[in-house]
């Protein structure tokens, strides 16, 4: 296992490429109104229940394709240029979407293409962050990046409240401007990002040609084992995100039975955002000391357990406690998944598998809410019991996937 030599007497600093990608993520998420309010947008056009479901499915399927395409194109053309191209192309789509709010067919088509381009951002961005020259553990740099993501997601609803949640032409025009601003910023920083990609490629070549190659094992000899572990992480993460999606369907439906359930759900969302923004990075410094499979498995189980406690809770106190537990699990397993992919794969494989990881997330988000709504409305007690069991099983698979000796290139720990 390759271990970087770090001077522990000085604090680790995040390299320029991590700051650049984190800022662009904040910019794009803070005006990502389509992702948060797509259901309301489709309902505003007077779609029937079946047409609404079809529109949401189309967007979800487009997100999966966009995630995979983003990872593959990043492997072929470089992560930086994929981010720039996606941001540039998304701007006119978002503007036209705002102008097409009265015509369902073109609106659904434009929205689906926009979702695909937005999701194509995830894999290349994750590859640049996890493949950066940061000298510490990969999970820490992922957690730092997610602070900007969570901050952007927190700001978007505030902007909607200021503009008006039904003023979609204005909202999508702001999204288009944000996409252009993101592209402009990335273009100015393109030399730095391309240099970071080149340094990652040099590090991969250096590792493959040093005397450490015997310890790290050639990809040809251990490629099958590494590939199996990569796909195990992707599949487990997709399952975990399907469970995570219950925070958007099963939980709001379950807390409705409690007094002022609507206000409680709003409070839960605020609690989650605050927890992630302020505590995920410190938590990552602790989980970075664990082997990746144990941290990933633990986080998935804790997140599912927290959702079940919240969903089955009969009071504000129990529900808030459960959602804090869910937020703790989220803070552990989401950055750990991306870091695990980076640590198991080679730098040249990283963008592609980060794209697969994003696609798995899209699939989980596509199927999870519908399953959660059905379960919570038909037999809540049985459903939340199943959530715990599935979370435990997914966590156990993650642990088993890392049991074999990890001979793949690793960063620290």
VENWO-V633145 format. One record per pair of residues at least 12 apart in sequence whose ideal C-beta (glycine too) atoms are under 7 Angstrom apart, sorted by the first residue. I is the first residue (numbers start at 1). GAP is how many residues later the second one is. Records with the same first field share a line. If there is no record, write none. Layout:
I: GAP, GAP
This chain:
1: 409
2: 205, 210, 214, 407, 408
3: 409
4: 131, 407, 408
6: 129
12: 122, 123, 124
14: 120, 127, 130
15: 117, 118, 119
16: 176
17: 111, 115, 175, 176, 179
18: 111, 114, 116, 123, 126, 127
20: 169, 172, 173
21: 104, 107, 108, 124
22: 123, 126
23: 125
24: 158, 161, 162
25: 100, 120, 123, 124, 127
26: 122, 125, 126
27: 151, 154, 155, 158
28: 93, 150, 151, 154
29: 120, 123, 124, 127
30: 122, 125, 126
31: 125, 143, 144, 147
32: 86, 124, 143
33: 123, 127, 138, 139, 142
34: 77, 80, 81, 141
35: 83
36: 120, 121
37: 123, 128
38: 18, 21, 73
39: 17
40: 125
41: 127
42: 13
44: 57, 122, 124
45: 56, 59, 62
47: 57
55: 53
58: 50, 54
59: 52, 53, 56
60: 302, 305, 306
62: 50, 51, 53, 54
63: 52, 53, 56, 299
64: 295, 298, 299
65: 51
66: 49, 50, 51, 52, 53, 54
67: 52, 53, 55, 56, 288, 291, 292, 295
68: 287, 288, 291
69: 51
70: 12, 49, 50, 51, 52, 53, 54, 285
71: 52, 280, 281, 282, 283, 284, 285
72: 280, 283
74: 49, 50, 53, 277, 281
75: 273, 276, 277
78: 116, 119
79: 45, 48, 49, 118, 272
80: 110, 113, 114, 117
82: 38, 42
83: 38, 41, 42, 103
84: 99, 102, 103, 106
86: 31, 34, 35
87: 92, 95, 96, 99
88: 95
89: 28
90: 24, 27, 28, 89
91: 85, 88, 89
93: 17, 20, 21, 24
94: 20, 78, 81, 82, 85
95: 77, 78, 81
96: 14
97: 13, 14, 17, 75
98: 70, 71, 74, 75
99: 70
101: 67, 68
119: 239, 243
122: 236
123: 228, 231, 232, 235
124: 227
126: 212, 228
127: 223, 224, 227
128: 65, 68
129: 12, 13, 16
130: 12, 208, 209, 212, 220
131: 69, 211, 216, 219
132: 64
133: 63, 66
136: 276
137: 151, 274, 275, 276
138: 201, 204, 205, 273
139: 145, 148, 149, 196, 197, 200
140: 144, 145, 148
142: 193, 196, 197
143: 137, 138, 141, 192
144: 137
146: 130, 134, 189
147: 130, 133, 134
150: 123, 126, 127
151: 126
154: 119
200: 147
201: 146
203: 144
204: 142, 143, 144
207: 202
216: 191, 193
217: 190
219: 127
222: 185
225: 179
226: 118, 182
229: 115, 172, 173
230: 111, 114, 115, 123
232: 165, 169
233: 104, 107, 108, 168
234: 119, 122, 123, 126
235: 125
236: 64, 158, 161, 162
237: 100, 120, 123, 124
238: 122, 123, 125, 126
239: 125, 155
240: 60, 63, 93, 154
241: 119, 120, 123, 124, 127
242: 122, 125, 126
243: 60, 61, 64, 125, 144, 147, 148
244: 59, 86, 120
245: 119, 120, 123, 124, 127
246: 61, 122, 126, 141
247: 60, 79
248: 121
249: 120, 123, 124
250: 61, 122, 123, 125, 126, 133
251: 14, 17, 56, 59, 60
252: 13
253: 120, 123, 124
254: 57, 122, 126
255: 64
258: 56, 57, 58, 61
264: 52, 55
268: 51, 52, 55
271: 49, 52, 53, 56
272: 51, 55
275: 49, 52, 56
276: 51, 54, 55
279: 52
280: 51, 55
283: 48, 49
284: 51
287: 45, 49
288: 125
289: 124
291: 111
292: 44, 47, 48, 51, 110
293: 105, 106, 108, 109
294: 105
295: 37, 41
296: 37, 40, 41, 44, 102
297: 98, 99, 101, 102
298: 34, 97
299: 30, 33, 34, 37
300: 29, 33, 91, 94, 95, 98
301: 90, 91, 94
302: 23, 26, 27, 30
303: 23, 26, 27, 30, 88
304: 83, 84, 86, 87
305: 20, 83, 86
306: 16, 17, 19, 20, 22, 23
307: 15, 19, 80
308: 76, 79, 80
309: 12, 13, 16
310: 12, 13, 16
311: 65, 69, 73
312: 69, 72
337: 20
338: 16, 19
341: 12, 13, 16
343: 65, 67, 68
344: 64
346: 63
